[in-house]
Amino acid sequence: MYHINIQQGNFLDQATVEQVKAGMTRSQVRYLLGTPMVADPFNKECWDYIYYLKNGRTHHIDSRRVTVYFDGDKVARLDKPTAAEAAAQDASAAKVKNGRVY
């Protein structure tokens, strides 16, 4: 039986995430990372970028979360995967290409 890959959210490579620095404006972050996946109606000072990939054949799940915190219109801090976590996630995501596992 064939099971499709389920991919949801914003895929962000680590190089792009590393470009986000404290002091950047909201529009600069949106230009780099795109529109956030989750907009919290109760906290306008926080943007969540969530990525989820479930391999249909192996049922392996990859997920990544990047959270950008703002103070007014400027980036205050950024919660992101460590370099080691991001490298492992990038390697795993590279195996799934055009819906196929290589």
C-alpha positions in Angstrom: 0.0 0.0 0.0 1.3 3.5 -0.9 1.4 6.1 1.8 2.1 9.7 0.8 4.5 12.0 2.6 2.8 14.6 4.8 4.6 17.9 4.8 3.2 21.0 6.6 4.5 24.4 7.6 7.5 26.5 6.7 10.7 24.6 5.9 13.6 26.9 6.9 17.1 25.9 6.3 19.6 26.8 9.0 21.5 29.3 6.8 18.4 31.4 6.4 17.6 31.2 10.1 21.1 32.3 11.0 20.5 35.5 9.1 17.9 36.7 11.5 19.5 38.9 14.1 18.3 41.0 17.1 17.2 44.4 16.0 15.8 43.4 12.7 12.3 44.7 11.8 9.2 42.5 11.4 9.2 43.2 7.6 12.9 42.1 7.4 12.1 38.8 9.2 9.0 38.2 7.0 11.2 38.8 3.9 13.8 36.2 5.1 11.5 33.6 6.7 8.1 34.2 5.1 4.8 34.5 6.9 4.7 32.7 10.2 2.8 29.4 10.3 1.1 30.2 13.6 -0.1 33.7 14.5 -0.9 33.9 18.2 -3.9 36.2 18.7 -3.0 36.6 22.4 0.7 37.5 21.9 1.5 39.7 18.9 5.2 39.8 20.0 5.9 36.2 19.1 6.0 34.5 15.6 6.2 30.7 15.4 7.6 28.9 12.3 6.7 25.2 12.5 7.7 22.5 10.0 6.4 18.9 10.1 7.3 16.1 7.7 6.0 12.5 8.1 7.5 10.0 5.7 4.6 7.9 4.3 6.7 4.8 3.8 8.8 4.7 7.0 6.5 6.8 9.2 9.5 8.7 10.3 8.7 12.2 11.6 10.9 15.3 11.3 9.8 18.5 12.9 11.4 21.9 13.5 10.3 24.9 15.3 11.7 28.5 15.2 10.2 31.2 17.4 11.0 34.9 16.9 10.3 37.2 19.8 9.8 40.9 19.2 10.0 44.0 21.4 7.8 46.5 19.5 8.8 46.2 15.9 12.3 44.8 16.5 13.6 41.3 17.0 14.4 40.8 20.7 15.5 37.1 20.6 15.2 33.9 18.5 14.6 30.3 19.7 16.0 27.9 17.0 17.5 24.5 16.7 21.1 24.1 17.6 23.6 23.6 14.7 23.8 19.9 15.3 20.0 19.4 15.5 19.6 21.5 12.3 22.2 19.5 10.4 20.5 16.2 11.3 17.1 17.6 10.2 18.5 18.9 7.0 20.2 15.6 6.2 16.9 13.8 6.9 14.9 16.2 4.8 17.3 15.8 1.9 16.5 12.1 1.7 12.9 13.0 0.9 12.8 14.7 -2.5 9.8 15.2 -4.7 7.8 12.8 -2.6 10.4 10.0 -3.0 12.9 8.6 -0.5 16.5 8.3 -1.9 
